[in-house]
Amino acid sequence: MSKYENNFDKVLIDIEAVRLETNEHQIIRIIASSKGASACEIEEFYKVGQRAYGENKVQDLKAKSIELEKYPIEWHFIGRLQSNKINALLDLKPTLIHSIESFEMAKEIDKRAQVKGLKPSILLQINSANEDSKAGISADLAIEEYLKIKELKNISIKGVMSIGAHSENQKEIEKSFKTTYNIFDKLQKDGAKYCSMGMSGDYKLAVACGSNMLRLGSILFK
């Protein structure tokens, strides 16, 4: 058994244990955050069974997707998107863009997607911990912003994303996850499918709080 199989199995066992304790009907998707991984490492992980990968930079997503084009990999964009990179990202046709932080940014994507004849899928990023260091819309404005984005014709908004509070205090992290989940729960009637929250350091807590999409990097590729 390779180290990647060991890593993957451990994570799956952890997720399953939490899922059975908290919500046994939850279906949880793993996006492997591959920003620090080489194309060779992604290829090894693909052979273990992981199909979805997330990159933080548009140029890295492009380079790795070209190098690994023989595999039907599902590519996600999980980094902070700059407006001057929107066209380049749309050309790569990622499965999901996780990090749309405002209606204004969504409007820019909508405008450029129309020209290209595309309809990208996105998530609204919520700054549920209200931290200056994090991107995202404030929790108070998230539902209103989501519904405005939903009206755009050349974008398909699929749910929400957030990063847990930057804290050693588990209660603070849990509070930020619950804030995001509560917004997601209210938006399900408006078509929200994905609640993307939880990374290598806090994924078990995220699953317990209702996450159905995890962005895991170091715990898989270590």
C-alpha positions in Angstrom: 0.0 0.0 0.0 1.4 3.4 -1.0 1.6 6.3 1.4 -1.2 8.0 -0.6 -3.5 5.0 -0.1 -2.7 5.2 3.7 -3.4 8.9 3.8 -6.6 8.6 1.8 -7.9 5.6 3.8 -7.3 7.4 7.1 -9.2 10.5 6.0 -12.1 8.4 4.7 -12.3 6.5 8.0 -12.3 9.8 10.0 -15.0 11.3 7.8 -17.1 8.2 8.0 -16.9 8.1 11.8 -18.0 11.7 12.1 -20.7 11.3 9.4 -22.3 8.3 11.2 -22.3 10.2 14.5 -23.8 13.4 13.2 -25.7 12.9 9.9 -25.6 9.4 8.4 -27.4 10.6 5.2 -24.7 13.2 4.4 -22.8 12.7 1.1 -19.3 14.3 1.4 -17.1 15.1 -1.5 -13.3 15.6 -1.2 -11.5 18.1 -3.3 -7.7 17.4 -3.0 -6.0 20.8 -2.7 -3.0 20.1 -4.9 -1.3 23.5 -4.8 1.9 22.0 -3.3 1.8 18.8 -5.3 3.5 18.0 -8.6 1.7 16.5 -11.6 3.4 13.2 -10.7 2.0 13.2 -7.2 -1.5 14.0 -8.5 -1.2 11.2 -11.0 -0.3 8.8 -8.1 -3.3 10.0 -6.1 -5.5 9.6 -9.1 -4.6 6.0 -9.3 -5.7 5.6 -5.6 -9.1 6.8 -6.6 -9.2 10.6 -6.0 -10.7 12.4 -9.0 -11.3 16.0 -8.0 -8.4 18.5 -7.4 -8.3 22.1 -6.5 -5.7 24.7 -7.4 -5.1 28.2 -5.9 -3.5 29.8 -8.9 -4.8 30.0 -12.4 -1.4 29.4 -14.0 -0.8 26.3 -11.9 -4.3 25.0 -12.8 -3.5 25.5 -16.4 0.0 23.9 -16.3 -1.2 20.8 -14.3 -4.3 20.3 -16.4 -2.3 20.3 -19.6 0.3 17.9 -18.1 -2.4 15.6 -16.9 -4.9 16.0 -19.8 -5.0 12.2 -20.5 -6.9 11.8 -17.2 -10.5 12.9 -16.8 -9.7 15.0 -13.7 -12.3 17.3 -12.2 -10.5 20.6 -11.6 -11.7 23.1 -9.1 -10.4 26.7 -8.5 -10.1 27.3 -4.8 -7.9 30.4 -4.6 -8.6 34.1 -4.5 -9.5 35.2 -8.0 -8.1 38.4 -9.4 -10.2 40.2 -12.1 -7.4 40.1 -14.6 -7.3 36.3 -14.4 -11.0 35.7 -15.0 -10.7 35.2 -18.8 -7.8 32.8 -18.4 -9.7 30.8 -15.7 -12.9 30.6 -17.8 -10.8 29.2 -20.7 -9.8 26.3 -18.5 -13.5 25.4 -17.8 -13.1 24.4 -14.2 -15.8 22.2 -12.7 -16.4 24.7 -9.9 -15.0 28.1 -8.8 -15.2 28.2 -5.0 -14.1 31.7 -4.2 -16.5 34.3 -5.6 -16.6 36.9 -2.9 -19.2 39.4 -4.2 -21.9 40.2 -6.6 -19.5 42.6 -8.4 -17.0 39.8 -9.1 -19.8 37.5 -10.2 -21.1 40.2 -12.6 -17.6 40.4 -14.1 -17.5 36.6 -14.6 -21.1 36.6 -16.0 -20.1 39.3 -18.6 -17.0 37.5 -19.8 -18.8 34.1 -19.7 -21.4 35.4 -22.0 -18.8 36.5 -24.6 -17.3 33.0 -24.4 -20.6 31.1 -24.5 -19.9 29.5 -21.1 -21.9 29.1 -17.9 -19.4 28.4 -15.1 -20.5 27.0 -11.8 -19.5 29.0 -8.7 -19.8 29.2 -4.9 -20.2 32.3 -2.9 -17.4 32.7 -0.4 -18.6 33.8 3.1 -16.3 35.4 5.7 -18.2 33.8 8.5 -15.5 34.5 11.1 -15.5 38.2 10.1 -11.7 38.3 9.9 -9.9 41.1 8.1 -7.4 38.6 6.7 -10.0 36.6 4.9 -11.9 37.3 1.6 -15.6 36.8 1.3 -18.9 38.5 1.9 -20.0 39.1 5.5 -22.5 36.6 6.9 -25.1 39.3 7.3 -25.2 40.1 3.6 -24.6 36.6 2.2 -28.2 35.5 1.5 -29.0 38.8 -0.3 -25.8 38.6 -2.3 -26.4 35.0 -3.2 -29.9 35.7 -4.5 -28.6 38.6 -6.6 -26.0 36.4 -8.2 -28.6 33.7 -8.9 -30.3 36.2 -11.3 -27.2 36.4 -13.5 -27.8 34.5 -16.7 -24.3 33.2 -17.5 -23.4 31.8 -14.1 -24.7 28.8 -12.2 -24.4 29.4 -8.4 -24.2 26.1 -6.6 -23.7 26.9 -3.0 -21.4 28.5 -0.5 -17.8 28.3 0.7 -15.9 29.5 3.8 -12.7 29.0 5.7 -12.9 28.2 9.4 -11.9 30.8 12.0 -8.2 31.2 12.3 -8.1 30.2 16.0 -6.8 27.6 18.3 -10.2 27.7 20.0 -12.4 24.9 18.7 -15.6 26.8 19.7 -14.6 29.7 17.5 -14.0 27.5 14.5 -17.2 25.6 15.2 -19.2 28.9 15.4 -17.8 30.0 12.0 -18.8 26.7 10.4 -22.3 26.8 11.9 -22.8 30.3 10.7 -21.9 29.2 7.1 -24.0 26.0 7.4 -27.1 28.0 8.6 -26.8 30.3 5.5 -26.4 27.2 3.3 -29.4 25.6 4.9 -31.6 28.6 4.2 -30.4 28.7 0.6 -31.1 25.1 -0.2 -34.6 26.0 -1.3 -32.9 28.3 -3.8 -30.8 25.6 -5.3 -27.7 25.6 -3.1 -26.1 22.1 -3.3 -22.7 22.5 -1.9 -21.4 23.7 1.5 -17.7 23.8 0.9 -15.9 24.1 4.3 -13.2 22.2 6.1 -9.5 21.8 5.4 -6.8 19.5 6.7 -6.7 21.0 10.2 -10.5 21.1 10.9 -12.2 18.8 8.4 -13.8 16.6 11.1 -15.3 19.5 12.8 -16.6 20.8 9.5 -18.3 17.5 8.7 -19.9 17.6 12.1 -21.2 21.1 11.3 -22.8 20.0 8.0 -20.1 20.4 5.4 -20.6 18.3 2.3 -17.4 19.4 0.4 -13.9 19.4 2.0 -10.8 21.0 0.6 -7.9 18.8 1.9 -4.3 19.3 1.1 -1.5 18.6 3.5 -3.2 15.7 5.2 -3.5 13.9 1.8 -0.1 14.8 0.3 2.1 14.7 3.3 
